[in-house]
Amino acid sequence: MAEASGGLLPRRQLLEGSRRPQQLEAVIDAAECALRTWEPSWTGFLDGAAIEEAETRLGELSELTLSRQGGFSGAERCCLLLQRSDNAVDPAALEAPLAGLEISGNFLFDPAEPDDVRAGLLDAGLPSEAIGDIWMRGDRGAQALVLQSCAAACHDREALVRTVPVRLEVRRVEDLQLPAMRQPRRCQSVEASCRLDAVASAGFGVSRSRMADWIRAGRVQINWEPVSTPSREVAAGDRVVISGRGALRIETIEATRRNRWRVEMTRL
């Protein structure tokens, strides 16, 4: 295993070729804090690509242990806990610095998606790293996870989501109606092509036209990279991610006798 020298991490090597250098640098800062102070150190919320990079790159350092916490099982955005390996405690014994957020408004005539709520929170002044997963609660609004350090600034405030005025109220995480844990599910579809809109609509169980709209709006990623072209083809091993709706892993793609494509997928 690689080792950090003198308590400092090889920052330049760790950042080289990163897809999320700003987020990864924040993880390195937290790791160096843990190494210097011998105290557990938390990052803000990170997206999936940054989490995977951090776990891959910093996981090779023998002095460090990393664990993730998003507030509930299956959370897409998580904070990372960094500890010295020779002084680490069970992550379950440490309370993650998270709070809940109630976003109340009437979305009956202007339905919103989690990304719309996130945009409204960002416009209200919350930094991206302070916002975790967001889930809708029908036409009544949404709930979210935020950093405790930013919770007080959110409480009893008004914001705007799309055209809907909303009120923000801080809640304890245990008082939220957290999303049910999504179990991985294997599925199969036969398609005329390997286009992203065709395969993803089958895997996520939505209409092809709606999937195409999501792709054009920039809501869909392949292997953590945004895609805006519905005709983009997918390949075995690709992971299709839609914010707030989980991920789809393309397991195999095989040609059929009728010149179509049988696609095996796992909904994550």
Beta strands, then each sheet from edge to edge (+ up, - down):
strand 1: 41-42
strand 2: 64-69
strand 3: 79-84
strand 4: 98-104
strand 5: 131-136
strand 6: 141-147
strand 7: 157-161
strand 8: 164-171
strand 9: 185-191
strand 10: 220-222
strand 11: 225-226
strand 12: 239-242
strand 13: 246-255
strand 14: 261-267
sheet 1: 1+ 3- 2+
sheet 2: 5+ 6- 4+ 8- 7+
sheet 3: 9+ 14- 13+ 12- 10+ 11-
end
